[in-house]
């Protein structure tokens, strides 16, 4: 068993991982889940797996173990002169705070600003701003490590990068619990607004497929309404589906 799989099982032990049950033919016995990312038609991507990192935050000792493991990773130890850990709302905040504690660095978290309200079938759209915390503009540019729970399409990451640079900082690394991106973005992220790559350091590196709602792999389930649009709000239903078909 790979370390990534082991750490994902730890998250599962605190009820933080959903995998859609299927029969032997591959028919889904539970619902699909919707992701935050959207396609070119502004529709959410969907898939069979969901990592609910909020469950790890409920168990401080588990989150502490994850933070300890991250700071021991060789790529993490190679980062030079960290000033600030900045946790992405909301999933990156608790992990960023622990990483700041373990390394003696500052912790600065942006806040969400709602730019479009949620609908019954989609999440709200947000941007990020500094409010409660801020970077220090008085000296040299502060060297910031961004922290997220899950990396996928890097849309939130890009917003955070822009926020840091707009406020006089520089992003020197991106840290996450899970990198589930299917794209070839494993060790380095190339930001469209920068001329260099940013190192990616993830404790778990497992690509998780996602689908457009019209893709043949999921279109029948979408038509039948077999999808949970807000997984964290209906987490107990997802857990019940797994439990029902695990026996």
MOWO-V369788 format. One record per residue. N is the residue number from 0. PHI is phi in degrees with one decimal (NA if undefined). PSI is psi in whole degrees, 0 to 359 (* if undefined). Layout:
BEGIN
N,PHI,PSI
N,PHI,PSI
END
This chain:
BEGIN
0,NA,130
1,-73.1,157
2,-56.2,320
3,-57.8,315
4,-65.2,321
5,-61.7,315
6,-68.9,327
7,-67.5,326
8,-68.5,326
9,-61.9,316
10,-62.4,321
11,-62.3,327
12,-66.9,340
13,-108.6,25
14,64.6,41
15,-112.4,15
16,-140.2,130
17,-117.4,134
18,-133.3,122
19,-59.8,123
20,-70.4,145
21,-136.6,156
22,-84.5,183
23,-65.1,336
24,-85.8,353
25,96.8,2
26,-70.2,137
27,-72.3,133
28,-104.4,356
29,-136.0,178
30,-81.4,155
31,-68.8,166
32,-125.3,148
33,-95.3,146
34,-107.5,167
35,-70.5,328
36,-66.0,151
37,-127.1,152
38,-87.9,188
39,-66.3,344
40,-99.0,13
41,65.9,25
42,-102.6,141
43,-66.4,142
44,-72.4,155
45,-131.1,164
46,-167.2,188
47,-100.9,350
48,-129.3,149
49,-146.7,129
50,-100.9,114
51,-102.3,86
52,-67.6,342
53,-57.5,331
54,-66.2,326
55,-66.6,326
56,-65.8,336
57,-73.7,342
58,-120.1,94
59,-57.8,325
60,-66.8,327
61,-70.1,314
62,-61.1,322
63,-64.5,321
64,-62.0,315
65,-60.6,317
66,-64.3,318
67,-60.1,318
68,-65.7,321
69,-65.1,314
70,-68.5,344
71,-90.7,352
72,-66.8,138
73,-58.7,317
74,-61.3,327
75,-68.4,315
76,-64.9,341
77,-82.7,349
78,-67.9,132
79,-101.0,133
80,51.4,75
81,-86.7,131
82,-98.3,318
83,-140.3,139
84,-104.1,129
85,-120.4,114
86,-89.7,128
87,-68.4,133
88,-66.1,139
89,-99.5,340
90,-67.3,339
91,-93.7,352
92,-66.2,307
93,-64.0,319
94,-65.9,320
95,-62.8,320
96,-63.2,318
97,-67.0,320
98,-64.4,322
99,-64.4,319
100,-62.4,317
101,-73.3,339
102,-111.1,359
103,71.3,28
104,-104.6,171
105,-78.7,159
106,-123.0,124
107,-133.3,120
108,-116.3,130
109,-75.6,172
110,-121.4,156
111,-82.0,139
112,-119.3,118
113,-73.6,127
114,-112.2,346
115,-154.6,130
116,-69.9,156
117,-70.7,156
118,-120.6,171
119,-58.8,339
120,-118.6,12
121,-156.0,158
122,-78.2,164
123,-69.3,156
124,-103.4,137
125,-134.7,162
126,-125.4,176
127,-117.9,142
128,-139.7,157
129,-91.0,132
130,-137.3,284
131,-63.8,323
132,-118.9,164
133,-157.7,160
134,-78.0,158
135,-93.0,112
136,-89.6,4
137,-78.7,335
138,-119.5,217
139,-67.3,160
140,-57.5,130
141,-73.4,140
142,-92.8,115
143,-112.6,134
144,-104.4,119
145,-79.9,142
146,-127.6,126
147,-130.1,159
148,-77.3,312
149,-133.0,131
150,-104.2,137
151,-143.7,277
152,-94.1,358
153,64.9,20
154,-69.0,316
155,-66.2,322
156,-58.3,316
157,-64.4,321
158,-62.5,320
159,-68.7,320
160,-59.3,313
161,-61.5,319
162,-61.8,315
163,-62.4,313
164,-69.3,325
165,-65.2,338
166,-106.2,20
167,86.7,8
168,-100.4,178
169,-131.9,141
170,-93.8,122
171,-108.4,347
172,-167.5,159
173,-123.6,123
174,-114.8,140
175,-147.7,162
176,-71.1,312
177,-130.4,133
178,-108.7,107
179,-106.7,10
180,-60.5,138
181,-85.1,343
182,-74.8,169
183,-80.0,55
184,-118.1,85
185,-110.8,305
186,-106.2,340
187,-142.4,136
188,-109.9,127
189,-97.9,108
190,-76.9,137
191,-61.2,337
192,-97.4,358
193,-116.7,163
194,-103.4,14
195,-147.3,164
196,-85.2,157
197,-116.6,126
198,-61.0,141
199,-109.9,130
200,-127.0,111
201,-125.3,138
202,-71.3,320
203,-118.4,128
204,-126.2,90
205,-136.2,111
206,-62.7,134
207,-120.6,119
208,-61.6,146
209,-135.8,157
210,-132.8,149
211,-70.6,153
212,-64.3,338
213,-92.8,358
214,-65.2,144
215,-60.9,334
216,-65.2,338
217,-132.3,352
218,-59.5,322
219,-64.5,318
220,-65.6,321
221,-62.0,316
222,-62.1,326
223,-85.3,357
224,75.6,20
225,-86.3,64
226,-151.4,139
227,-101.5,113
228,-76.9,331
229,-125.9,82
230,-55.7,318
231,-66.5,329
232,-73.8,338
233,-125.2,37
234,-62.1,323
235,-63.1,327
236,-67.7,320
237,-66.6,318
238,-62.0,320
239,-63.8,322
240,-64.2,318
241,-66.7,317
242,-64.7,319
243,-60.9,324
244,-107.0,13
245,-92.9,351
246,-93.8,*
END
